[in-house]
Amino acid sequence: MTAELVRGQNHTLPQTRLEIRVSAGSPVVAGATLGDENGTVRGVEWIAHPGAHRLPGLEVSRQAAAGHRLAVDLEALPDEVHRVTVLLALPTGVDGPTRFGATAAPFVAVTGLDGTEIATFTLTGLDAESAVSALELYRRQGAWKVRAVGQGYAAGLAEMLADQGLAGAAELAASIQEAVARSLARSVAPPPPRTPEGDRVRHASGPSDPHPETAPQPQPTAHPPTVHQPTAPQPQVPAHPSAVPQPAAPAHPPTGTGPGTPTASAAPTAGGPINYAHPRRQHAAPPPPPPAAPPAEPGQAPQPVAGDATGWSMDERLYNQIWGMFEDLARAAAAYRSAVDFAESRMGQELDRSLSDPRNRIGGTGDRAREEARAKRDELIARAREVLDRDLAQLAAEAAVVEPALSAAYAGWDNPVWHAHRIPMELPMALRIGDLHLPERTDLRIPLLVRLPLERGIWVDSGRTASEAAALMDTDRLRRLAMETAVLHAARLLAVYPPGEFSVHVIDPAGSAAGSLAPLVDAGVLAGPPAAGPGGVASVLAHLTRRVDLVQMAVRAGAADALPPDLDTGEQLLVVNDFPHGFDDRAVTQLRYLADEGPSVGVHLLMVADREDASAYGPVLDPLWRSLLRITPVADNHLADPWVGHAWTYEPPATPPGSRVLEQVLAAVTAARRAAGH
């Protein structure tokens, strides 16, 4: 039976291998400190945080998120440790609440590895605090207990760490927040909040838990954990990890332009202004997914079904299903990796105990102890690998069913759906910008989807220092690949937007990308010729800055009818090549403004740049880089998932060798525009 704790109450823990689950109304930083018999934290090496997320017997998340799972193995803690305190703090330097009183009360649950709740605690009564000691696990008379603490600190993480006796608390707090900022700048956006029934129905096809002895890490489950979800939408991180608010399911079946369709380009309604904000879905359960196919034989998992997630449309179901596959693979790999770490740690402890006795160091006793310890390790790893292989096989089978069912917006360029593609009259929910995979199985690719309309810009990193693969390439070839990647993204956006509702502007100051831009120029799909030279840069930036200013003023004043008749209210994409070449200080300021303010009113940035080229600006441009989703023109493992924080290898989009699919798609865009009179 679950113990629902109140502040100060304690409860005995029936087991020592636990999971601590955190659910908050906005992204929070989760960490834990180890304390001795006096509750003192002896040094920074006794603190698990995003910059140092793993200690013996303890592992926390590497980034800020609205949901966390902390793994705890109390038996693996050092003997000097008598207390584990779970800390929560609001990240600094990002958009979001600055005090816990402005968001839903955090909820913390202590569970077993099977997900069974042992004790829960809702941190109510917080106001100006930006950091809080949520609960503590402590040793008393040889047994471990959990106590609900809920002690808040208005001065933040530094005050909380100092309260636990840590020297240099302010410096460590700053380094933790910096680690969070770095993590946000490399992670992909999380999926929408789960509906009450769960966005994903895995049936029996989802990854299964490994044996409880194999790992102290959070295990993948067949269904989402039972936690108290906040009622507010979960914010998405603006600079990655990410996490920016993602919509939940619509309260009613969509009509007209469909789910996720931007309203910025809609015609004004009688008596009311245009709504230029990004769509936000309400919490309501959409129709259930289709039932899974029956098992081929008794005891076998059901055959995978494309669209086995909830949603009003197949588009939404596939979107949720892909995110579910992404999460399943992340957690399956986390369980396996933790099992391996646990097996290695356990072998080391057994060898230390055995060989600490001098009598075991002579003769064959020591050799037998080593052999037995290694055999146990190998057995644990083999069992974990068996579970992982089963989960990976099931996910691979699901991917084989899902990929052919994808629409053009979600499909790879080698998917036959592109050959019969017609420009849609409704905007899809999301766009595929590449694939992700883990080293446990490199051929199992998960589509990387971003929501439409874009809520943050994209940066294609053309620098040779970006990755090992890039360092081995010629600079000119790498920059050409980066621009070709940007062209593929721009073409896909043009192909999935209704005719006339998406415009592409290009800034190519030195004209160095003429070859890469040729497909867009030849098809006549650009809003104008690529801008060259300082004058061209200034002209395009002034045009888009004026559009952002006018729309923002119209929104604030509720006077959409007052917008100039020549103003294009459709979505706009600015492709910038070779930044900051051709940019003066004014142009740099305007670009930063567009990156910050543009997405909310339909102006988006796709930048191809080497950060080293802009090093003369120093930290002035740091907010710009952090605001963009960084991708690479060659495969690189720089992105992190929003659940576990694995380093995922990103595979950029590419057309099949010798294929003319890009030209065919752009010709379809041109034909659709002509037919629509644009």
GIJO-V161519 format. One record per backbone hydrogen bond with DSSP energy under -0.5 kcal/mol. NH is the residue of the N-H (numbers start at 1). CO is the residue of the C=O. If there is no record, write none. Layout:
NH&CO ; NH&CO
This chain:
3&118 ; 4&2 ; 5&3 ; 5&120 ; 8&148 ; 9&6 ; 11&146 ; 13&144 ; 14&12 ; 18&16 ; 18&72 ; 19&111 ; 20&70 ; 21&19 ; 21&109 ; 22&68 ; 23&107 ; 24&66 ; 25&104 ; 28&65 ; 29&89 ; 31&87 ; 32&48 ; 33&85 ; 34&46 ; 35&83 ; 36&40 ; 39&36 ; 41&164 ; 42&40 ; 46&43 ; 47&44 ; 48&32 ; 49&47 ; 49&52 ; 52&49 ; 55&58 ; 58&55 ; 59&71 ; 60&53 ; 65&28 ; 68&22 ; 70&20 ; 71&59 ; 72&18 ; 73&57 ; 74&16 ; 76&73 ; 77&74 ; 81&78 ; 82&35 ; 83&35 ; 84&137 ; 85&33 ; 86&84 ; 86&135 ; 87&31 ; 87&85 ; 88&132 ; 89&29 ; 90&130 ; 91&27 ; 100&129 ; 101&127 ; 102&99 ; 103&100 ; 107&23 ; 108&121 ; 109&21 ; 110&119 ; 111&19 ; 111&109 ; 112&116 ; 115&112 ; 118&110 ; 119&110 ; 120&3 ; 121&108 ; 122&5 ; 123&106 ; 123&121 ; 124&122 ; 130&153 ; 131&153 ; 132&88 ; 133&151 ; 134&86 ; 134&132 ; 135&86 ; 136&147 ; 137&84 ; 138&136 ; 138&145 ; 139&82 ; 140&143 ; 143&140 ; 145&138 ; 146&11 ; 147&136 ; 148&9 ; 149&134 ; 149&147 ; 150&133 ; 150&134 ; 151&133 ; 152&150 ; 153&131 ; 156&153 ; 160&156 ; 161&157 ; 162&158 ; 163&159 ; 164&160 ; 164&161 ; 165&162 ; 166&161 ; 169&166 ; 172&168 ; 173&169 ; 174&170 ; 175&171 ; 176&172 ; 177&173 ; 178&174 ; 179&175 ; 180&176 ; 181&177 ; 182&178 ; 183&179 ; 184&180 ; 185&181 ; 186&183 ; 187&183 ; 188&640 ; 190&242 ; 193&246 ; 198&195 ; 201&308 ; 202&200 ; 202&222 ; 205&202 ; 214&211 ; 227&225 ; 229&227 ; 237&242 ; 240&237 ; 244&236 ; 244&237 ; 245&236 ; 246&234 ; 248&281 ; 257&255 ; 258&255 ; 261&258 ; 263&277 ; 266&263 ; 272&269 ; 276&274 ; 284&282 ; 286&284 ; 290&307 ; 293&303 ; 300&297 ; 308&305 ; 310&199 ; 311&287 ; 317&313 ; 318&314 ; 319&315 ; 320&316 ; 321&317 ; 322&318 ; 323&319 ; 324&320 ; 325&321 ; 326&322 ; 327&323 ; 328&324 ; 329&325 ; 330&326 ; 331&327 ; 332&328 ; 333&329 ; 334&330 ; 335&331 ; 336&332 ; 337&333 ; 338&334 ; 339&335 ; 340&336 ; 341&337 ; 342&338 ; 343&339 ; 344&340 ; 345&341 ; 346&342 ; 347&343 ; 348&344 ; 349&345 ; 350&346 ; 351&347 ; 352&348 ; 353&349 ; 354&350 ; 355&351 ; 356&352 ; 357&354 ; 358&356 ; 360&357 ; 361&358 ; 362&359 ; 365&362 ; 368&364 ; 369&365 ; 370&366 ; 371&367 ; 372&368 ; 373&369 ; 374&370 ; 375&371 ; 376&372 ; 377&373 ; 378&374 ; 379&375 ; 380&376 ; 381&377 ; 382&378 ; 383&379 ; 384&380 ; 385&381 ; 386&382 ; 387&383 ; 388&384 ; 389&385 ; 390&386 ; 391&387 ; 392&388 ; 393&389 ; 394&390 ; 395&391 ; 396&392 ; 397&393 ; 398&394 ; 399&395 ; 400&396 ; 401&397 ; 401&398 ; 402&398 ; 403&399 ; 404&400 ; 405&401 ; 405&402 ; 406&402 ; 406&403 ; 410&407 ; 411&407 ; 415&412 ; 418&415 ; 419&416 ; 420&416 ; 420&417 ; 421&418 ; 424&495 ; 427&257 ; 431&450 ; 432&409 ; 433&448 ; 435&651 ; 436&446 ; 437&649 ; 438&441 ; 441&438 ; 444&441 ; 445&443 ; 446&436 ; 447&445 ; 448&434 ; 449&447 ; 450&431 ; 452&429 ; 458&605 ; 459&629 ; 460&458 ; 460&607 ; 461&459 ; 461&631 ; 462&460 ; 462&609 ; 466&463 ; 471&467 ; 472&468 ; 472&469 ; 473&470 ; 478&474 ; 479&475 ; 480&476 ; 481&477 ; 482&478 ; 483&479 ; 484&480 ; 485&481 ; 486&482 ; 487&483 ; 488&484 ; 489&485 ; 490&486 ; 491&487 ; 492&488 ; 493&489 ; 494&490 ; 495&491 ; 496&492 ; 496&493 ; 497&493 ; 501&498 ; 503&571 ; 505&573 ; 507&575 ; 508&506 ; 508&531 ; 509&577 ; 511&508 ; 514&511 ; 517&513 ; 518&514 ; 518&515 ; 520&517 ; 521&517 ; 522&518 ; 523&519 ; 524&520 ; 524&521 ; 525&520 ; 526&520 ; 527&504 ; 531&506 ; 533&509 ; 536&532 ; 537&533 ; 538&534 ; 539&535 ; 540&536 ; 541&537 ; 542&538 ; 543&539 ; 544&540 ; 545&541 ; 546&542 ; 547&543 ; 548&544 ; 549&545 ; 550&546 ; 551&547 ; 552&548 ; 553&549 ; 554&550 ; 555&551 ; 556&552 ; 557&553 ; 558&554 ; 559&554 ; 562&559 ; 563&560 ; 567&564 ; 569&567 ; 571&501 ; 572&602 ; 573&503 ; 574&604 ; 575&505 ; 575&573 ; 576&574 ; 576&606 ; 577&507 ; 577&575 ; 578&608 ; 579&608 ; 581&578 ; 583&580 ; 584&582 ; 588&584 ; 589&585 ; 590&586 ; 591&587 ; 592&588 ; 593&589 ; 594&590 ; 595&591 ; 596&592 ; 597&593 ; 598&593 ; 598&594 ; 601&598 ; 602&599 ; 603&598 ; 604&572 ; 606&574 ; 607&458 ; 608&576 ; 609&460 ; 609&607 ; 610&579 ; 611&609 ; 613&610 ; 614&610 ; 614&611 ; 615&612 ; 617&614 ; 618&615 ; 620&617 ; 621&618 ; 622&619 ; 625&621 ; 626&622 ; 627&623 ; 628&624 ; 628&625 ; 629&457 ; 630&628 ; 631&459 ; 633&461 ; 636&650 ; 638&636 ; 639&648 ; 640&186 ; 640&241 ; 641&646 ; 648&639 ; 648&646 ; 649&437 ; 650&636 ; 650&648 ; 651&435 ; 652&650 ; 659&656 ; 664&660 ; 665&661 ; 666&662 ; 667&663 ; 668&664 ; 669&665 ; 670&666 ; 671&667 ; 672&668 ; 673&669 ; 674&670 ; 675&671 ; 676&672 ; 677&673 ; 677&674 ; 678&673
